[in-house]
Amino acid sequence: LAAEAPPAPEPGPRRAISASAPGGHELSPWSMFLNADILVKVVMSGLALASIVTWTILVAKTIELGLARRSLVRALGRVAETGSLAEAERALGGGGTILDRLVGTVANEVRISKGHAEGIKERAVSRCSELVKAEGRLARRGMGALATIGAISPFVGLFGTVWGIMNSFIGISRAQTTNLAVVAPGIAEALLATAIGLAAAIPAVIIYNHFARATRSYGDLVQRASGTAMRLLSRELERGEGGRHAPLAQAAE
């Protein structure tokens, strides 16, 4: 009797095709990083570190500017109805804001001028201007890093891509084949560097523009605080010139 044919296998779900190239070369981002040239790995690692720096600056400066702005708004509200430097210093209570430093600087200038009003306003304006500039530099801290990351990250990633493609062409030449299975993994690894460069640059540019607006807004508040200190000084000078109140030096104490 003829042997019976084996039963046909029952139809079932097909196995999912893995995202890998022939020859076991997996094309996932992590495996592409591991299989990349050492220089391309250095480029990718540097870009990943730059991205971490970008997000760290975002968190740190959001907290820093938010707290500084809130404190300064409260301080401006406390001195809105004060009529002298002494009253303003008592109302502020040494809160540590830029307004505290401005008022303290103006009051200090009044004290060391020993009640002589001549030239006191110019000296106070000069000292307050230095404080305002220093506060602006402090508010812009970290902006340079964001600008640098946003500007050069795409080019660094492109350098890694060019280097990786060069190595791929060298490998093609040595293998003496243009088979896609040989070409694709190396080119994919090289293009990953450009992708990481763009992923680092785009958020850096967006965050830089956001903080550029935020620092300008905070700078307007600082200028307002400087104007408040100058108005308080002007009232002190008017009282001193009128001779109806205590001398300037005593009024600032």
C-alpha positions as CSV (number, residue, x, y, z in Angstrom):
1,L,0.0,0.0,0.0
2,A,1.2,3.5,-0.8
3,A,2.2,5.5,2.2
4,E,-0.2,8.1,3.2
5,A,0.9,11.8,2.7
6,P,1.4,13.7,5.9
7,P,-1.4,16.0,6.8
8,A,-1.0,19.6,5.7
9,P,-0.2,22.0,8.5
10,E,-3.2,24.0,9.7
11,P,-3.2,27.6,8.7
12,G,-2.2,29.9,11.6
13,P,-0.9,33.4,12.2
14,R,2.3,34.2,10.5
15,R,5.3,35.2,12.6
16,A,6.1,38.9,12.8
17,I,9.0,39.9,10.8
18,S,11.8,41.3,13.0
19,A,13.3,44.7,12.2
20,S,16.6,43.3,11.3
21,A,18.8,43.2,8.2
22,P,19.9,39.9,6.7
23,G,22.8,38.4,8.5
24,G,21.4,39.2,12.0
25,H,22.2,42.9,11.9
26,E,19.3,44.4,13.9
27,L,18.2,47.9,12.9
28,S,17.0,49.3,16.2
29,P,18.4,52.6,17.4
30,W,20.4,51.0,20.3
31,S,21.9,48.3,18.1
32,M,22.8,50.8,15.4
33,F,24.6,52.9,18.1
34,L,26.5,49.8,19.3
35,N,27.5,48.8,15.8
36,A,28.5,52.3,14.7
37,D,32.1,53.4,14.2
38,I,33.9,54.7,17.4
39,L,33.9,58.3,16.1
40,V,30.2,58.2,15.3
41,K,29.6,56.8,18.8
42,V,31.4,59.8,20.3
43,V,29.4,62.2,18.2
44,M,26.1,60.6,19.2
45,S,27.1,60.5,22.9
46,G,28.0,64.2,22.8
47,L,24.7,65.1,21.2
48,A,22.8,63.1,23.8
49,L,24.7,65.0,26.5
50,A,23.9,68.3,24.9
51,S,20.2,67.3,24.8
52,I,20.4,66.6,28.6
53,V,22.0,70.0,29.2
54,T,19.1,71.6,27.2
55,W,16.4,70.1,29.3
56,T,18.3,70.7,32.5
57,I,18.5,74.4,31.7
58,L,14.8,74.5,30.9
59,V,13.9,73.2,34.3
60,A,16.4,75.2,36.2
61,K,15.7,78.6,34.5
62,T,12.0,78.1,34.7
63,I,12.2,77.8,38.4
64,E,14.8,80.5,38.8
65,L,13.0,83.1,36.7
66,G,9.6,82.2,38.1
67,L,10.7,82.7,41.7
68,A,12.6,85.9,40.9
69,R,9.7,87.4,39.0
70,R,7.2,86.5,41.7
71,S,9.4,87.9,44.5
72,L,10.1,91.1,42.6
73,V,6.4,91.7,41.9
74,R,5.6,91.3,45.6
75,A,8.4,93.6,46.6
76,L,7.2,96.3,44.2
77,G,3.7,96.0,45.7
78,R,5.1,96.5,49.2
79,V,7.0,99.7,48.4
80,A,4.2,101.2,46.2
81,E,2.9,103.5,49.0
82,T,6.2,104.2,50.7
83,G,7.4,107.8,50.7
84,S,11.1,107.5,51.8
85,L,14.0,105.2,51.6
86,A,13.7,104.3,55.2
87,E,10.1,103.3,54.9
88,A,10.9,101.3,51.8
89,E,13.7,99.4,53.6
90,R,11.4,98.6,56.5
91,A,8.7,97.4,54.1
92,L,11.0,95.2,52.1
93,G,12.6,93.7,55.2
94,G,15.7,92.5,53.4
95,G,14.0,90.0,51.1
96,G,17.0,89.6,48.8
97,T,15.3,90.8,45.6
98,I,16.9,93.2,43.1
99,L,14.6,95.9,44.5
100,D,16.1,95.3,48.0
101,R,19.6,95.7,46.6
102,L,18.6,98.9,44.6
103,V,17.0,100.6,47.6
104,G,19.9,99.5,49.9
105,T,22.4,100.9,47.4
106,V,20.6,104.2,47.1
107,A,20.3,104.5,50.9
108,N,24.0,103.7,51.2
109,E,24.9,106.4,48.8
110,V,22.8,108.8,50.8
111,R,24.6,107.8,54.0
112,I,28.2,108.1,52.6
113,S,27.4,111.4,50.9
114,K,26.9,112.9,54.4
115,G,23.8,114.8,53.5
116,H,25.3,116.7,50.5
117,A,22.8,116.5,47.7
118,E,25.2,117.7,45.0
119,G,26.0,114.9,42.6
120,I,24.3,112.3,44.7
121,K,21.7,111.4,42.1
122,E,24.3,110.8,39.4
123,R,26.3,108.6,41.7
124,A,23.1,106.6,42.7
125,V,22.1,106.2,39.0
126,S,25.6,104.9,38.2
127,R,25.5,102.3,41.0
128,C,22.0,101.2,40.2
129,S,22.9,100.8,36.6
130,E,25.6,98.4,37.5
131,L,23.2,96.4,39.6
132,V,20.7,96.3,36.8
133,K,23.3,95.1,34.3
134,A,24.5,92.4,36.7
135,E,20.9,91.2,37.2
136,G,20.5,91.0,33.5
137,R,23.6,88.9,33.1
138,L,22.4,86.6,35.9
139,A,19.0,86.2,34.2
140,R,20.6,85.3,30.9
141,R,22.9,82.7,32.4
142,G,22.6,79.5,30.4
143,M,21.3,81.2,27.3
144,G,24.7,81.0,25.6
145,A,24.7,77.2,26.1
146,L,21.3,76.9,24.5
147,A,22.3,79.1,21.5
148,T,25.5,77.0,21.0
149,I,23.6,73.7,21.1
150,G,20.9,74.9,18.8
151,A,23.5,76.3,16.3
152,I,26.0,73.5,16.1
153,S,24.2,70.3,16.9
154,P,22.9,69.7,13.3
155,F,26.4,70.2,11.9
156,V,27.9,67.9,14.5
157,G,25.3,65.3,13.6
158,L,26.0,65.8,9.9
159,F,29.7,65.2,10.5
160,G,28.9,61.9,12.2
161,T,26.7,61.0,9.2
162,V,29.3,61.9,6.7
163,W,31.9,59.9,8.6
164,G,29.6,56.9,8.9
165,I,28.7,56.9,5.2
166,M,32.4,57.1,4.3
167,N,33.0,54.0,6.4
168,S,30.0,52.3,4.7
169,F,31.4,53.0,1.2
170,I,34.8,51.6,2.4
171,G,33.0,48.4,3.5
172,I,31.2,48.2,0.2
173,S,34.5,48.4,-1.6
174,R,36.1,45.7,0.5
175,A,33.1,43.4,0.1
176,Q,33.0,44.1,-3.6
177,T,29.2,44.1,-3.6
178,T,26.3,46.6,-3.8
179,N,23.9,44.3,-2.1
180,L,21.4,46.3,-0.1
181,A,21.8,44.0,2.9
182,V,25.5,45.1,3.1
183,V,24.8,48.8,2.4
184,A,21.7,49.5,4.5
185,P,23.0,48.9,8.0
186,G,26.0,51.2,7.7
187,I,24.0,54.0,6.1
188,A,21.3,53.7,8.8
189,E,23.8,53.9,11.6
190,A,25.3,57.0,9.9
191,L,21.9,58.7,9.5
192,L,21.1,58.1,13.2
193,A,23.8,60.8,14.0
194,T,21.9,63.4,12.0
195,A,18.6,62.4,13.7
196,I,20.1,62.8,17.2
197,G,21.6,66.2,16.1
198,L,18.2,67.5,15.1
199,A,16.6,66.1,18.2
200,A,19.1,68.1,20.3
201,A,19.0,71.3,18.2
202,I,15.3,71.8,17.7
203,P,14.3,71.9,21.4
204,A,17.3,74.0,22.2
205,V,16.2,76.7,19.7
206,I,12.6,76.7,20.9
207,I,13.7,76.9,24.6
208,Y,16.2,79.7,23.8
209,N,13.5,81.8,22.1
210,H,11.2,81.1,25.1
211,F,13.7,82.3,27.6
212,A,14.7,85.3,25.4
213,R,11.1,86.5,25.8
214,A,11.0,85.6,29.5
215,T,14.3,87.5,30.3
216,R,13.1,90.6,28.4
217,S,9.9,90.5,30.5
218,Y,11.9,90.2,33.7
219,G,14.3,92.9,32.5
220,D,11.3,95.3,32.2
221,L,10.4,94.5,35.9
222,V,14.0,95.2,36.9
223,Q,13.9,98.6,35.1
224,R,10.7,99.3,36.9
225,A,12.4,98.5,40.2
226,S,15.3,100.8,39.4
227,G,12.8,103.6,38.6
228,T,11.1,103.0,41.9
229,A,14.4,103.4,43.8
230,M,15.2,106.6,41.8
231,R,11.8,108.1,42.7
232,L,12.4,107.4,46.4
233,L,15.8,109.1,46.1
234,S,14.1,112.1,44.4
235,R,11.7,112.5,47.3
236,E,14.6,112.4,49.8
237,L,16.4,115.1,47.8
238,E,13.4,117.3,47.7
239,R,12.9,117.0,51.5
240,G,16.6,117.7,52.0
241,E,16.6,120.8,49.8
242,G,13.4,122.1,51.4
243,G,14.9,122.0,54.8
244,R,11.6,121.0,56.4
245,H,12.7,117.5,57.4
246,A,15.7,115.7,58.8
247,P,18.9,115.7,56.7
248,L,19.4,113.2,54.0
249,A,21.7,111.1,56.0
250,Q,19.3,110.8,58.9
251,A,16.4,110.1,56.7
252,A,18.1,107.1,55.1
253,E,19.0,105.6,58.5
